[in-house]
Amino acid sequence: MPPIDEKLEAILADVVHRNAGEEEFHQAVREVLESLGRVIAKHPHYADQALIERICEPERQIIFRVPWVDDRGLVRINRGFRVQFNSALGPYKGGLRFHPSVNVGIIKFLGFEQTFKNALTGMPIGGGKGGSDFDPRGRSDGEIMRFCQSFMTELWRHVGEYTDVPAGDIGVGGREIGYLFGQHKRLTNRFEAGVLTGKGLVYGGSRARREATGYGTTYFVQSMLESRSDSLEGKRCVVSGSGNVAIYAMEKIRAFGGKVIACSDSNGYVVDEAGIDLDLVKEIKEVRRQRISEYARRKGGDALYVEGGSVWDVPCAVAMPAATQNELTGKDARTLLKNGVIAVGEGANMPCTPEAIRTFQEANVPFAPGKAANAGGVATSALEMQQNASRDSWTFGQTEARLAEIMRRIHDSCAETAEEYGAPGNYVLGANIAGFVRVAESMQALGVV
Ligand code: NAP
């Protein structure tokens, strides 16, 4: 692991000690602290008043019981979480994840990342994250609704337009946000549109929110390639996952003239040399909620399903991990390099292990970290909040144009910051420093709170 500044090493040791066993959280903090040595060397005042220690400690952590009744009449118990990490820039903002792997360490890593990501958007939003170890797979609509209602029966007292504004993440899409919003409305007797984002269009959602994270990641990768006088045009691409982020990354890659050859889910991956048929993926995943193996069965021809294994074995020029944390390892990175990868963009949060990131950087392959590259989702959520506050509804084109402009700005700010701090082309360092400086400036202005 690369060395970090002595003072920051002590802060990291304290974080590890006080948050024992929360490995993903340690990993996320370490990555940011590795970048901050250069900032405090240049501007020591950012380390005053235990600012960095405070930034690593969530402002509030809520853990609660979520009881619900399944279709057989059995009472089930899950655990709910909301970590309100940092509100120096605005109300806490960040998604809810429903997945059996969720625990407090995962939610803390996501909330920590979210704080810097939201800062990078330039919008007035703080960082938070939440979720549950509930597994939505194989559950009926009725079970999903009862679970969401029970989850909101506790969460409602902690959220609000000016307090904390959740959205979706893994396992939480338009259907779940609808059930959560319905229960919030019922409990509070208020139609408070600004309390959740990712809403359906008919009750206050924003056009292009569904597409925003995947589109945004692709805009970022395109900007990265353009800065090297290249583009996605004609490139073979592989995207992992086949959920919200993956589907709309694939859609935008195609719009930029790239060809997506493979995508996956947690059981396996499909390869289709003719180019992934997106309408079929949408029907399987968004409408029927089936496994990606269905794709090969329905498509026939040369489409191939590989059970298990790694989607990163499929040769490509551009790789976009868009499933989950630590899904792309050092070994996968070496395979990608051997197969000629020229750019990597993280659609998911922290999908590349530290070893994978180092491998790409040492090979001089432009690498876009999730906290910058996937910020288009939360940025468009902030646009949804703007529309709700002004009781307005923008067109798709208007909203996507704002998204494209925001992504270009984030790209440029990461590139310029990396340059300013003596590490040109290092988007990880650029994103961490640019995000940190904005949060730190606000925290200093607000005093020790
Ligand atoms: P989603 O719609 O639920 O899709 C998740 C996809 O990843 C599914 O294909 C899922 O496969 C796969 N996956 C999940 N856990 C996995 C695991 N342990 N191993 C292998 N594959 C796994 O979720 P999403 O909204 O697209 O989110 C994907 C990533 O993007 C997450 O890291 C999320 O935090 C990040 N992100 C999302 C947004 C957003 O706006 N939605 C914004 C920023 C970042 P199965 O169906 O088999 O589980």
Residues whose N, C-alpha, C, O or C-beta is under 5 A from the ligand:
A	BS01	NAP	G168 D169 I170 G171 T213 G241 S242 G243 N244 V245 A246 S264 D265 S266 N267 A322 A323 T324 Q325 G347 A348 N349 N374 G377
